[in-house]
Amino acid sequence: MDPAPLVGEPLALDLVNTVTGDPDGDGTVDLLATHDALRSWLHLQSDRLGAATGEVDLAALHALRAHVADAVEHARRGEAPPGPVLRALTAAGRAAPAYFELAHDGNAVVAQVRRSGDPTRDLLARLAEAAVDLLTDPAVRSVRACEGPGCRLLFLPAHPRRRWCSPALCGNRVRVARYYQRHKGGT
């Protein structure tokens, strides 16, 4: 069974977290390895990214994800992300400029942000924008790595004592392991 991606963190972290540890602990799993997997992830993110349209170049998406992961890792440690990484994120945003589409909803003029470009450039620009939002937020220094054994996921804790990406997943695994260790020799 393929692991389902966790969502609910800032969008840039949700993207980075699509590369996760193998449940068996011997490697990594890419949760965006196929177009079907990407469509599923985009459906989970539809409230933030809108409806997915068109086929996306997975190699370009994976490259952007690697840049976002590198930038976040540096920024959370208080280090400057490498120049090529910042330039790649800037280029992704520049490739599909945002514009406002105006309409009248019957009561007032409303504006909706749209992007020009093909589906790949549009998605990469939106994800690069999410990375910019996270990287320029002082909270990026609070991003933590999950303390669950073998877990690689990152999260932005709402509570300073949060230790796991998900209390129901990694938190429960740790609690079960502790229980097992305490009761191991007994019957």
C-alpha positions in Angstrom: 0.0 0.0 0.0 1.4 3.4 -0.9 1.5 5.9 1.9 -0.9 8.8 1.6 0.7 12.3 1.8 0.0 14.3 4.9 -1.4 17.7 4.1 -2.3 20.8 6.2 1.1 22.3 6.7 2.1 25.4 4.7 1.9 24.4 1.0 5.6 24.6 0.5 6.1 22.0 3.3 3.3 19.8 2.0 5.3 19.8 -1.3 8.6 18.9 0.4 6.8 16.2 2.4 5.9 14.4 -0.8 9.3 12.7 -0.5 9.0 10.6 2.6 10.6 7.7 4.3 9.8 4.1 3.2 7.5 2.5 5.8 10.0 -0.4 6.0 12.7 2.1 6.9 15.0 1.3 3.9 14.8 4.3 1.6 12.5 7.0 0.4 9.2 7.1 -1.3 8.2 9.8 -3.8 4.5 10.4 -3.4 4.5 12.4 -6.7 6.2 9.8 -8.8 3.3 9.4 -11.3 0.8 11.7 -13.0 -2.0 9.8 -11.1 -0.2 10.5 -7.8 0.2 14.1 -8.7 -3.5 14.4 -9.6 -4.4 12.9 -6.2 -2.1 15.3 -4.4 -3.5 18.3 -6.4 -7.0 17.2 -5.5 -6.0 17.2 -1.8 -4.6 20.7 -2.3 -7.4 22.1 -4.5 -8.5 24.6 -1.9 -5.1 26.2 -2.2 -4.1 25.5 -5.8 -7.5 25.4 -7.5 -8.5 22.7 -10.0 -5.8 20.9 -11.8 -5.8 21.3 -15.5 -3.5 19.7 -18.1 -0.5 17.4 -17.9 2.4 18.6 -15.7 6.1 17.8 -16.5 7.0 15.6 -13.5 10.7 16.2 -13.9 10.3 19.9 -13.7 8.0 19.5 -10.6 10.6 17.2 -8.9 13.4 19.7 -9.6 11.3 22.6 -8.1 10.5 20.4 -5.1 14.2 19.7 -4.6 14.9 23.5 -4.7 12.2 24.2 -2.2 13.4 21.5 0.1 17.0 22.8 -0.1 15.9 26.4 0.6 13.7 25.4 3.5 16.4 23.3 5.1 18.8 26.2 4.9 16.3 28.8 6.1 15.1 26.8 9.0 18.7 26.6 10.3 19.1 30.4 9.8 21.4 30.0 6.9 21.2 31.6 3.5 19.8 29.3 0.8 22.2 28.8 -2.1 22.0 31.4 -4.8 21.1 28.9 -7.6 18.2 27.6 -5.5 16.8 31.2 -5.0 17.3 31.9 -8.7 15.4 28.7 -9.6 12.5 29.7 -7.4 12.4 33.2 -8.8 12.5 31.8 -12.4 9.6 29.5 -11.7 7.5 32.4 -10.4 8.5 34.5 -13.4 7.6 31.8 -15.9 3.8 32.2 -15.3 3.1 35.8 -14.3 0.0 36.5 -12.2 -2.8 38.7 -13.3 -6.2 39.7 -12.0 -9.3 38.5 -13.9 -12.1 40.9 -13.2 -15.8 40.0 -13.2 -19.0 41.2 -11.8 -20.8 38.8 -9.4 -24.1 40.5 -9.5 -23.3 42.8 -6.6 -19.8 44.0 -7.0 -16.7 43.7 -9.1 -14.6 40.8 -8.0 -11.0 39.9 -8.8 -9.5 36.5 -9.1 -5.8 35.8 -9.4 -4.9 33.8 -12.6 -1.6 32.9 -14.1 -0.6 32.8 -17.7 1.4 29.8 -19.0 1.0 26.1 -19.6 -0.1 23.7 -16.8 3.5 23.0 -15.7 4.6 26.7 -15.5 1.4 27.6 -13.8 1.7 24.9 -11.1 5.4 25.6 -10.6 4.8 29.3 -10.3 2.1 28.7 -7.6 4.3 26.4 -5.7 7.3 28.8 -6.0 5.0 31.5 -4.6 4.1 29.3 -1.7 7.8 28.7 -1.1 8.4 32.5 -1.1 5.7 32.9 1.4 7.3 30.4 3.7 10.9 31.5 3.2 10.1 35.1 3.9 8.1 34.4 7.0 10.1 34.5 10.2 8.3 31.4 11.2 10.5 29.4 8.8 13.0 29.2 11.6 10.5 27.2 13.6 10.1 24.5 11.0 11.0 21.1 12.6 11.7 17.7 11.4 9.5 14.9 12.8 11.2 12.9 15.6 9.4 9.7 14.6 11.9 6.9 13.8 12.7 7.0 10.1 10.3 9.9 9.4 11.6 12.7 7.1 8.6 15.0 7.2 8.8 18.6 8.2 6.1 20.6 10.0 5.5 24.1 11.4 4.5 23.5 15.0 1.4 25.4 16.3 2.5 24.3 19.8 6.2 24.5 21.0 6.1 21.0 22.4 5.0 19.3 19.1 7.5 16.6 18.2 5.8 14.6 15.4 4.4 15.2 11.9 1.2 13.6 13.0 0.2 12.5 16.5 -1.9 9.8 14.9 1.0 8.3 12.9 4.4 8.9 14.2 3.3 9.9 17.7 1.3 6.7 18.0 4.2 4.6 16.7 6.5 6.1 19.3 3.9 5.5 22.1 3.3 1.9 21.0 7.1 1.3 20.9 7.5 2.7 24.4 4.6 0.6 25.7 6.1 -2.5 24.0 9.5 -1.8 25.6 8.0 -1.4 29.1 6.0 -4.6 28.9 8.4 -6.7 26.8 9.5 -9.2 29.4 6.2 -9.4 31.2 3.1 -11.4 30.4 
